Amino acid sequence: MSERQQLQDLQAWLETQIIGQPGLVNRLLVAILADGHLLVEGAPGLAKTRAIKTLASAIEGKFHRIQFTPDLLPTDITGTEIYRAETGTFEFQQGPIFHNLILADEINRAPAKVQSALLESMAERQVSFGRRTFPLPELFLVMATQNPIEQEGTYPLPEAQLDRFLMQVNIDYPDASAERSILQQVRQEAQGNEGTAPHALTQQTLFAARKSLLLMHMSPVVEEYIVNLTLASRQPAQYDNDLSKWIEYGVSPRGTIGLDICARASAFLADRDFVTPDDVQSVVHDVFRHRLITSFEAEATGISADTIIDRLLEQVATA
């Protein structure tokens, strides 16, 4: 069975386990294919934790959950040195960040010094402690969650931290049909009738799929479209007067790279060997949303980043 088919089967199974959140399931697979990190924002009880735990159960790798709280320390994430009396030396004890799949639950509950402990790990896939540097696993994904309802006692993520996330995904409540299916699923699981997971996806299969993404055909027209969307966010006055009033800072080069690889992953999961403008448009909101810095005027008038991205799509031609 090909890597593509295995990933498509994994997506189909995950959608039977994470009911009512097909967008979250798709973005998890896009992120792991694109070798990036995911920031998920949604109200409590929307299966954010269940999603990453279920994915971890079907992938060959180690999973760890870190509950972010105000009293958390950076060493609680990265690890620390422990004195060994028998040898009279200090030995570095690896922290939970050295697992393959990390759930950073309610990441904005911890202060900036703790959030910054993730910066090097997410960007450079390593941890520096003292004079030594320790590499992280080749398969490494951080899924961080935020609760948009409760803002008391939270520490907003700085732009440098946000830019490390490949995508920010906003999720909402399931519809009535999905809610009924969730009730049935909970009863079945309480009776011990849990769904059978597919054969665990090996890391070799996943790495082979990542290489396939880079070989996918992307026409110069689609590549130019990606670049133009990024440039329009930085030079909005050349496209639209409203955009120039709404955007304070545009998307970074990481956004351009992220849009390219996410569009490729989206096409891969859709069983195509080429990338279309529709693939770019399907992921651009999640790639740009957290990278755009809106102006005071936009915030005062209730203009969201998604509204700005919609306007960018209207103003930038696909060909």
N, C-alpha and C positions, 0 to 999 in steps of 0.2 A: 504494500500500500504506500502511495506517495506521501511526501510530507504535507502537501496541500490537502489531500483527502483526510489525513489524520487530524489536521487542525480543523477542518470543516466538521468532522465527526465530533471533535471535542466541543466546538461551538454549539452544535445541535444538542449535545448532552447537557451542557451548562444551561442552556435555555429551558430545559425541563426541570432543572434544579433551582435556578434563580428566576422564578416566575414573575413576569410583569416588568422586567428590566433588561430587555434585549439590547438596548443601547449600551448599558454598562458592561454586559458580557462581551459585546463586540469591541468596545474600547479596551477592555482588559487584554484581549487577544491581540489587538493592534499594538498595544504598548509592549507586550512581551515579544512580539515579532520585530518591532522597531527598536528593541533594546532601550526602552525609555521608562520613565516613571510617570505615575498617574496621581493626580489630585482629584478626589471625589467629594463633591459638596452636595449634601442632601439632609433632609430631616431624619430624626432617629427612626429606626425600624424599617428602613428601605433596603435591607439585605446587603449593605456595603461589606460588613465583616463576613457574612456568609459567602459572598461572591469570591473574595480572595481566598478564603479557606477551602472552598469547593474546587477552585482552580488549582490550588496547591495539592489537593488530594489526587489530582489527575496528571500531575507533572512530576517528573523525577527530580526532586530537589527538596531542600529543607525550608520549612516555614516557621516564622516567629512573629508574634504580635507584641508591639511595644505600646503600652498605654501612656500617652503623654499627659503629665500633670504638672502643676506649678512647682513642685519640689523635685522634679526630675533633674538629674545632673548629666552633663555631657558624657562622663565616663560610664553612666548607666547604659549608654548606647554603644559607644566605641569600645569600651573595655578599659582595664587599668592594670597596673603592675602589682604583683603580689610577691611578698618576700617569702622565699623558701629557706627556712632555718637550716635544713639539712645540707644545703649547698652554699648558704650564705650569699645568695644572689637574688635579684629581682627577675621575675618571669612575667611576661605580658599575658594576661588572661583576656582572651577575645570576648567582646560583647555581642549582643544579639544582632548587630548590624552585619555580622559575618555569615548570616544565613542567605539563602537564595531569594526567597520571597518574604518581604517585610511588610507588615501592616503597621503603619504609624497612625494609630487611632487618636482622633481629635488632636491633630498636630498643633493647632493654634492654642492649646491649653498650656503649653510649655513656653517659658521665656525665650528671648532671642538667642541667648548663649547656648541653649539646648538645641534650638532649631539649626543654629550654625554648625553644630556637630555633624549635620547631615550634608552640608555643602560639599565638602571634599569627597565624601563617600559617593554622592550622587553624580558629581561631575567628573571625577577622576578615578572612580572605582578603587579607592585606596583609603587607608586610615593612617595618619601620621601621629605617632606618640613619642615624644621626646626626640631623639635623634634617629629613630627607626620608622620605616614605612612598611605597612602590611597590605598586600593586595587583597581585594575582595574577590569572591567567586566570579567566574565568567558569566554565569547566569545570575543576574542580580536585578531585582525589581522592587521599588518602593511604591506602595500604594498608600497615600496619606488621605485621611478623611477630615472633613470639617462639618460642623453643624451650623447652618446659616441662621438658626432661630435664636439660640442663646449666645449673646456676645459679651455678657458680663464675665470678667475674669479671663478674657482671652487676649492673645498677643498676635495681632495681624502679621502674616508672613511678609517679610520684606521682598522687594522686587527681585533682588539677587537670588533669593530662595525660590520664588515662584518660577523664575526663568529656568530653573533646573528641572522642572516638571515638563515632560513632553506634552501632556494635555491636562486640561482641567475639565472635568465632566460634571455637569449639574444634572441631578436625577430628581424625579418627582414621584408622586404616589401612583400605584398601578390603577388600572381601570376596574370596573365592577366584575368583569369576567375573570380577570387575573386574580382579583381578591378572593373570588370563590374557589379558584384553583389552588390558591395558597392555603385556604382552610382545609381542603381535601388533602393536600400534601402533608400538612402538619399532623392530621389525624393518622395518615398512613405511616408516617415516620414514628409516631408515638406507639404504633402497633408493631414496630420493627420492620416495616416494609419500605426500606430505603432503596432508592434507585441504584442500579449497578453501574459503577464508573467504568469507562472504557479503559483499555490497557494504558498504563501510564505512558505519557509522552516523554520519550527520552531526551536528554539534553542534546545528544548528537543530531536527532531529528530536528529539533528546534534550531540549532545552529545552521543546519543545512538549509532550512527554510529561510533563515535570515540572509544567507548568501544568494538564494534565489530572488529575493526582493531586489537586490542590487543589479541583477541581470535582466530585470523586466524592462520592456521597451517603454520609453517615455519620449514622445516626440519633442522637438525643439519648441513647438508651439505651447505645449503643456508646461514645459520647464520655464518658458518666458512668462506664462500666466502666473506661476508660483512666485517668480521674482517680482512681477509687477504688483501683485497683491501686497507683498511686503513693502515695496517702495511707496505704494499709495498710502500706507499707514504712516510712513515717515515724512512724506511730502503731500499731505492732504490738500493743501491749497491749490495744487495743480489739477485737482480732480473735482472738488466740490467745496463751496464756501462753508457749508454746515460742518463738513468733516474737519476743516481747519479750525473751527471753533470748539469741536468736541474732543480732539485728540491732543494730549499734552506731549506724549512720547509714543513713537511707533514701535513696531515689532523688531526684536533683535535678530541677528543672523542665526541664532539658535532656532528662531521661529521659522525661518526659511528652510533650514535643514529638517526641522521637525515636520513641516508641511509636506516636504518631498517624501520622506520615509513613511509618514502616516498614509499618504495617498497611495503609495506602493502597497502597503500592508492591506489597505481597504480593497484594492483591486485583487490582491492575492486571495483574500478570503471570499471575494465574489467570483472566484474561479476564472479570472482573466489573466492573460500574460502581458497586458499593456495597461497603461494608466490614461484615464480620460479626465477632462475638466470636471466631470461629475464626481469623480473620486476626490479631487481637490476640494470641491465645494462641500462634500459630505463630512470632511474632517476639519475644515478651516476654522469653524467656530471654537472647537475644543482646543485647537493649537494656538489660536490668537487671543482667546478670551482673557487669559490671565497675564498676557504680555502687553496688552494695550494699557497705557496709563491715560485715563480720561481727564479732561479739564474740569475745573470747578464749575464752569457753565454747564457742562454736560451733567454733572452730578446734581446741580441745583435744579435742572429742568427734568430730571429723571431719565436721561438718555443712558441706556446700558451699553456695555461693551458689545452685546449681541446685536443691538440696533445699529451700532457703528459698523460692525462687520457686514451686516445686511447691506448697508449703504456702500461699503467698499465693493461688494459683489455686484451691485448695480452699476457702479462707475467704471470698473475695470473690465475691459472686453476680454473674452476668452480666446480671440484670434485676431 
